[in-house]
């Protein structure tokens, strides 16, 4: 809202010679850094009272698990407050509303819808799980898988339709619809910004299907990774930092053409949203690092994965996001492989336990070793993803 107020009062501020005191808000990089800082300190300051409120409401983890080898570790986390995703989403959304151009940026508004939609879906799932014991006759533990998928697929379809329509759907070569493959040049070098001839542009139907698959897959992958103190939040910080850089490139026509990647008109404002998400996750680590004082729950993990996916869809960097999110992909792949092989083989397993972080834990790694090493891997993948921007 600060930026909106600046925009509304710009003429008067210039007349009164006061604009020079607030002109820094016109700098997108400043607003992005400020959004990250505000989100970080919001989580830091509100963390303790929110955790105490959740504890008083008895919104805590049950410590139950189906894996016998993990029961001792899980029991030590019983009654730790969950639904801490309220902190993450609240801080990220609040700082974005404060510093982004919410009046003039379609992409920001749709991004906030994605974040809040998935936070509400995850929050309802968390609430059903945590109140099952107190509800007379309650037999279900959270939403069923197909129920969550219905809302995720519905959101993905809406995002795909609106993103495609916001671009120039009548233009045969709109970069907002391009399939941006690794090592592919979007522009011909030295041709004054001329678009390369060998690009693939997705038609509406394929674009919507791709948006559904990508957004649903990333939100579920992040959700599955959230199983150890600090794991999902720390990986998201690394991936979010990479997305901040990619948003800066995609939203700047000169930078995009120099690096031969798609320039997407009006996408520059998404750097504020990416920075806010990264800052809120960094602040959440203060309370979520081992031993965790709060868990993000589905409220946070679904919203984080979906928001990262949405930003990548807008700036046409889905494949780089997949690379930087390698930890998320390994985690969800391990679950799919474990479940599929278990059913196919009649009860045999590929891993000691899925997701993969539990396999490593049962293999002798401490929880802190798993988390720290996955953070390191994520940081390396983020750097590699940014380095590949230059390899065209």
C-alpha positions in Angstrom: 0.0 0.0 0.0 3.0 2.3 0.5 3.8 2.2 -3.2 0.1 2.7 -4.1 0.0 5.8 -1.8 3.2 7.1 -3.4 1.7 6.7 -6.8 -1.6 8.4 -5.8 0.2 11.3 -4.1 3.1 11.7 -6.5 1.9 15.0 -8.0 1.3 16.6 -4.7 4.6 15.4 -3.2 6.4 17.0 -6.2 4.5 20.2 -5.7 5.4 20.3 -2.0 9.0 19.3 -2.7 8.6 16.2 -0.5 9.0 13.5 -3.3 12.8 13.4 -2.7 12.2 11.9 0.7 10.2 9.0 -0.6 11.6 8.6 -4.1 13.4 5.4 -3.0 10.1 3.6 -3.2 10.2 4.0 -6.9 13.2 1.7 -7.0 12.1 -1.9 -7.5 15.2 -3.4 -6.0 14.8 -1.3 -2.8 11.1 -2.4 -2.5 12.2 -6.0 -2.9 14.9 -5.8 -0.3 12.5 -3.9 2.0 9.8 -6.6 1.5 12.3 -9.3 2.4 13.4 -7.5 5.5 9.9 -6.6 6.7 8.7 -10.2 6.2 11.8 -11.5 8.1 11.3 -9.2 11.1 7.6 -9.7 11.1 8.0 -13.5 11.6 10.8 -12.9 14.1 8.7 -10.5 16.2 5.3 -12.3 15.9 6.8 -15.8 16.2 6.7 -16.2 20.0 3.1 -14.8 20.5 1.8 -16.8 17.6 3.5 -20.0 18.9 2.0 -19.4 22.3 -1.5 -18.8 20.8 -1.2 -22.0 18.8 -0.1 -23.9 22.0 -3.0 -22.5 24.0 -5.3 -23.6 21.2 -3.6 -27.0 21.4 -2.8 -26.9 17.7 0.1 -29.2 18.0 1.7 -32.2 16.2 0.5 -35.6 17.4 3.9 -37.3 17.1 2.3 -40.2 15.3 3.8 -42.0 12.3 3.2 -45.2 10.4 6.9 -46.0 10.3 8.0 -48.0 13.3 11.6 -46.8 13.0 10.6 -43.2 13.2 8.2 -43.4 16.2 10.8 -42.6 18.8 12.0 -39.5 16.9 8.4 -38.4 16.2 7.3 -38.9 19.8 9.9 -36.3 20.9 8.0 -33.7 18.7 4.6 -34.4 20.0 2.6 -31.3 21.0 5.0 -29.0 19.1 2.6 -26.3 17.6 2.0 -26.7 13.9 0.2 -24.4 11.4 3.1 -22.1 11.6 2.5 -21.5 7.9 0.2 -18.7 9.2 3.3 -16.8 10.1 5.0 -17.4 6.7 2.0 -16.6 4.6 0.9 -13.7 6.7 4.3 -12.0 6.7 4.9 -12.7 2.9 1.4 -11.5 1.9 1.5 -8.5 4.2 4.9 -7.2 3.0 3.9 -7.8 -0.6 0.7 -5.8 -0.1 2.7 -3.0 1.6 5.4 -2.6 -1.0 4.3 -4.1 -4.4 2.2 -2.3 -7.0 -1.0 -4.1 -6.1 -3.1 -1.5 -8.0 -1.3 -1.9 -11.3 0.3 -5.4 -11.3 -1.9 -8.3 -12.5 0.8 -10.8 -11.7 1.2 -9.7 -8.1 -2.6 -9.9 -7.5 -2.8 -13.4 -9.0 0.3 -14.5 -7.0 -1.4 -13.5 -3.8 -4.5 -15.4 -4.8 -2.4 -18.5 -5.4 -0.6 -18.2 -2.0 -3.8 -17.6 0.0 -5.8 -20.3 -1.8 -3.2 -22.9 -1.1 -2.7 -21.7 2.5 -6.4 -22.0 3.1 -6.5 -25.5 1.6 -3.5 -26.6 3.7 -4.9 -24.9 6.8 -8.2 -26.7 6.5 -6.3 -30.0 6.1 -4.2 -29.2 9.2 -7.3 -28.3 11.2 -9.1 -31.6 10.3 -6.0 -33.6 11.3 -5.4 -31.7 14.6 -9.1 -31.7 15.7 -9.9 -35.3 14.8 -9.6 -36.6 18.3 -11.8 -33.8 19.8 -14.6 -34.2 17.2 -17.2 -36.7 18.2 -17.4 -39.5 15.6 -14.5 -38.0 13.6 -12.9 -40.8 11.6 -10.9 -38.9 9.0 -7.3 -37.5 9.4 -7.3 -34.5 7.2 -8.5 -34.1 3.6 -8.3 -37.1 1.3 -5.7 -37.0 -1.4 -8.3 -36.6 -4.2 -10.0 -33.7 -2.3 -6.8 -31.7 -2.1 -6.0 -32.5 -5.8 -9.4 -31.1 -6.9 -8.6 -27.7 -5.4 -5.0 -27.8 -6.6 -6.0 -28.7 -10.1 -8.8 -26.1 -10.1 -6.3 -23.5 -9.0 -3.8 -24.6 -11.7 -6.5 -24.4 -14.4 -7.5 -20.9 -13.3 -3.9 -19.8 -13.2 -3.2 -21.2 -16.7 -6.2 -19.6 -18.2 -5.6 -16.2 -16.7 -1.9 -16.2 -17.4 -2.4 -17.1 -21.0 -5.2 -14.5 -21.5 -3.1 -11.8 -19.8 -0.4 -12.3 -22.4 -1.2 -11.5 -26.0 -3.1 -14.7 -26.8 -3.7 -13.5 -30.4 0.1 -13.0 -31.0 1.7 -16.1 -32.6 5.1 -15.3 -30.8 4.2 -13.9 -27.4 7.1 -14.7 -25.0 4.6 -15.1 -22.2 3.6 -18.4 -23.8 7.0 -19.7 -24.9 8.3 -23.1 -23.8 11.7 -22.0 -22.4 14.0 -25.0 -22.7 17.4 -25.2 -21.1 20.3 -23.9 -23.3 17.8 -22.4 -25.7 18.3 -18.9 -27.0 15.2 -16.7 -26.9 16.9 -13.9 -29.0 19.3 -14.0 -31.9 22.7 -12.7 -30.5 23.5 -9.3 -32.0 20.2 -9.0 -33.8 18.8 -6.1 -31.9 16.4 -8.1 -29.8 15.0 -10.2 -32.7 13.3 -13.3 -31.4 14.8 -16.6 -32.5 13.0 -18.7 -35.0 13.2 -22.1 -33.4 11.1 -21.4 -30.3 8.1 -23.4 -29.3 5.0 -21.5 -28.3 2.4 -23.3 -26.3 -1.3 -23.2 -27.4 -3.9 -22.3 -24.8 -4.8 -25.9 -24.0 -1.3 -27.2 -23.5 -0.4 -24.1 -21.5 -3.2 -24.7 -19.1 -2.4 -28.4 -18.7 1.3 -27.5 -18.1 0.3 -25.0 -15.5 -1.9 -27.6 -13.7 0.8 -30.2 -13.6 3.5 -27.8 -12.6 1.7 -26.0 -9.8 0.1 -29.1 -8.4 3.4 -31.0 -8.5 5.5 -28.3 -6.9 3.0 -27.6 -4.1 2.9 -31.4 -3.2 6.7 -31.8 -3.5 7.2 -29.0 -1.0 4.5 -30.5 1.3 6.3 -33.9 1.3 9.7 -32.3 2.0 8.3 -30.7 5.2 9.2 -33.6 7.6 12.3 -32.4 9.5 13.1 -29.3 11.5 14.1 -26.5 9.1 14.2 -28.7 6.0 11.4 -27.2 3.8 12.0 -23.6 5.0 15.7 -23.8 4.4 15.4 -25.3 0.9 12.8 -22.7 0.1 15.2 -19.9 1.1 17.8 -21.1 -1.4 15.2 -21.6 -4.2 13.6 -18.3 -3.5 16.9 -16.5 -3.7 17.4 -17.9 -7.1 13.9 -16.8 -8.2 14.6 -13.3 -7.1 17.5 -13.1 -9.6 15.5 -14.7 -12.3 12.6 -12.3 -11.8 15.0 -9.4 -12.1 16.3 -10.7 -15.4 12.9 -11.6 -16.8 11.4 -8.2 -15.9 14.2 -6.2 -17.4 14.1 -6.1 -21.2 17.8 -5.2 -21.6 19.0 -7.9 -19.2 16.8 -10.5 -20.7 18.0 -9.8 -24.2 21.7 -9.8 -23.1 21.2 -13.1 -21.4 19.0 -14.5 -24.3 16.1 -15.5 -22.0 12.4 -14.5 -22.3 11.4 -11.0 -21.3 7.9 -11.0 -19.9 6.2 -7.7 -19.8 5.1 -6.5 -16.3 6.7 -9.5 -14.6 9.3 -7.3 -12.9 7.0 -6.6 -9.9 7.2 -10.3 -9.0 10.6 -9.7 -7.5 8.8 -8.2 -4.5 6.7 -11.3 -4.0 9.7 -13.6 -4.4 11.7 -11.6 -1.9 8.9 -11.5 0.6 8.5 -15.3 0.5 12.3 -15.7 0.9 12.4 -13.3 3.8 9.5 -14.9 5.6 11.0 -18.4 5.3 14.3 -17.1 6.6 12.6 -15.6 9.6 10.6 -18.8 10.1 13.9 -20.8 10.4 14.6 -18.8 13.7 11.7 -20.8 15.2 11.8 -23.9 13.1 15.5 -24.9 13.4 16.2 -27.9 15.5 14.7 -28.4 18.0 11.7 -26.8 16.3 9.4 -24.6 18.3 6.8 -24.7 15.6 6.1 -26.5 12.3 4.7 -24.9 9.2 2.2 -27.7 8.4 0.4 -28.0 5.2 -0.7 -24.3 5.7 2.8 -23.2 4.8 4.2 -26.0 2.6 1.4 -26.1 0.1 1.4 -22.3 -0.2 5.2 -22.0 -0.6 5.5 -24.7 -3.3 2.6 -23.3 -5.2 3.9 -19.7 -5.1 7.3 -20.7 -6.3 5.7 -22.6 -9.2 3.5 -19.6 -10.0 6.4 -17.2 -10.2 8.4 -19.6 -12.5 5.3 -20.0 -14.7 5.0 -16.3 -15.2 8.7 -15.7 -16.0 8.9 -18.8 -18.1 11.7 -20.4 -16.1 10.0 -23.7 -15.0 13.0 -25.9 -16.0 15.4 -23.8 -14.0 13.1 -23.9 -11.0 13.0 -27.7 -11.3 16.7 -27.8 -11.2 17.0 -25.5 -8.2 14.2 -27.5 -6.5 16.1 -30.7 -6.9 15.6 -31.6 -3.3 11.9 -31.2 -3.6 11.8 -33.4 -6.7 13.9 -36.2 -5.1 11.6 -36.2 -2.1 8.3 -36.5 -4.1 9.9 -39.0 -6.5 10.9 -41.2 -3.6 7.3 -41.3 -2.4 5.9 -42.1 -5.8 8.6 -44.8 -6.4 8.1 -46.3 -2.9 4.3 -46.5 -3.2 4.3 -47.8 -6.7 6.9 -50.5 -6.1 5.2 -51.5 -2.9 1.9 -52.1 -4.7 3.5 -53.8 -7.7 5.8 -56.1 -5.8 3.2 -57.1 -3.2 4.9 -55.4 -0.2 8.5 -54.8 -1.0 10.2 -51.5 -0.5 12.9 -49.5 -2.4 13.7 -47.3 0.6 13.7 -47.9 4.3 11.1 -45.2 4.5 9.8 -42.5 2.2 10.2 -39.5 1.7 14.0 -39.9 1.1 15.0 -37.8 4.1 13.6 -40.5 6.4 15.5 -43.1 4.4 18.8 -41.3 5.2 17.8 -40.8 8.9 17.1 -44.5 9.3 20.4 -45.2 7.6 22.4 -43.5 10.3 22.4 -39.8 9.4 21.2 -37.5 12.2 18.3 -35.2 11.5 20.6 -32.2 11.6 23.0 -33.8 9.1 20.2 -34.5 6.7 18.8 -31.0 6.9 22.2 -29.2 6.7 23.3 -31.3 3.7 20.0 -30.8 1.9 20.5 -27.0 2.4 24.0 -27.2 0.9 22.7 -29.2 -2.0 19.9 -26.7 -2.6 22.4 -23.8 -2.5 24.6 -25.5 -5.0 21.7 -26.3 -7.3 20.5 -22.6 -7.1 24.0 -21.4 -8.1 24.1 -24.0 -10.9 20.7 -22.9 -12.2 21.8 -19.2 -12.3 25.0 -20.2 -14.0 23.0 -22.0 -16.7 21.3 -18.7 -17.6 24.6 -17.8 -19.2 24.9 -21.1 -21.1 22.8 -20.4 -24.2 
